[in-house]
């Protein structure tokens, strides 16, 4: 009853039944001890408040006494209850360490009974997961060699508990991760990533993730033992449980150096990640996949090109613009696009973004076009493609250029969306004034303080277009003095119009 209902557990605590149960427990027989230990485990499993009352009532001391009992079932019940106490909070786990229970739990781990091994490993993980100091106490007590030794056991539950305990130790610091690696867990952990049990695969991937996130040296060791191939193989399983830690581990590996990111590319990592991104509907999986793509593409143009070849940029932009995406996913999409677009020189991958990208993304695309303008690789030959500058003028909307080309000075007034009255009824039906012209509907008026800055930026980046870059004077006459003066002073629109 107490095991199933927290209200009954609170009533047992409030009526001071626990001290009566614990009185002279060391003198009782094994059946009484097992029954009392089950009650303690049932009480402490509910929440931190009840577990704290059990500890203050002397329950932890009674559990330590039962750990020294010769009866295996009594030991199992005591270790199980200690794990339930330690899992709730750092303070309770510290009480378990201070009373000296960790070495006794490690002794129980060496018992031949399988069930005692399972609960002992689980209790070690419950203590080590809370912080680096507690994990260090577990390591100092000599738990790691015994954990690694039990990794070779054929029991599925023991395997997943051992992998989880090692992950709880390795995750806190580089030194603790080195201790785990020095216990020669590789390549055994990588083999477990192809285990039939999805929980074993997930815990193995989590252990790899918690090791490679610390340093380049540990990551290189994992890669040298075949870590990338094992992670890629684990991604092909249908189960979602192991995908998130596998993808995160790939991201950590690729983020350490460009050579390791290139190794991920060599294993077709980008294609696998984009496939997961298209197929998965889980927000957490999508977010970590987007982050991993950013870790791969941030290094160099060659890495960003691989992201572009996989056609990932439109996909990332769709997630960024979708109303159903979480804020975390949108933030990761924006960060990944920024990292990759600033490195990408494959303009065919950038072109689709010109028409749909918002201003905060479009500025990175535009920056790449402006950097590469005039280079031989900037615009590959194409029989029907217009020259680069005329491409800008013909296809880009003017408001995108006005708002995205240049950084606005602090304190400047915003761009005003004011329309001028159209002049000349004969031009109202024309979609464009000339091949390099802009329709009157798309012309905007800038504040006077921004004109010089915008004109200087546009002139520097897009010189080479006949006449003005933003709009051509449709009735321009060669030698017209007034027109030349308007162009020299930065007035680039048609007659009677100015920026």
BELPE-V133303 format. One record per run of one state. SS is the DSSP state (H for helix, E for strand, - for the rest). FROM is the first residue (numbers start at 1). TO is the last residue. If there is no record, write none. Layout:
BEGIN
ss={SS SS}
from={FROM FROM}
to={TO TO}
END
This chain:
BEGIN
ss={- H - H - H - H - H - H - H - H - H - H - H - H - H - H - H - H - H - H - H - H - H - H - H - H - H - H - H - H - H - E - H - H - E - H - H -}
from={1 6 15 17 23 25 28 30 45 48 57 59 68 72 87 90 99 101 110 114 129 132 141 143 151 156 171 174 183 188 193 198 213 216 225 227 235 243 257 258 267 269 280 283 298 301 310 312 322 327 342 347 355 359 373 388 396 398 405 416 417 425 428 440 443 445 446 448 463 481 489}
to={5 14 16 22 24 27 29 44 47 56 58 67 71 86 89 98 100 109 113 128 131 140 142 150 155 170 173 182 187 192 197 212 215 224 226 234 242 256 257 266 268 279 282 297 300 309 311 321 326 341 346 354 358 372 387 395 397 404 415 416 424 427 439 442 444 445 447 462 480 488 499}
END
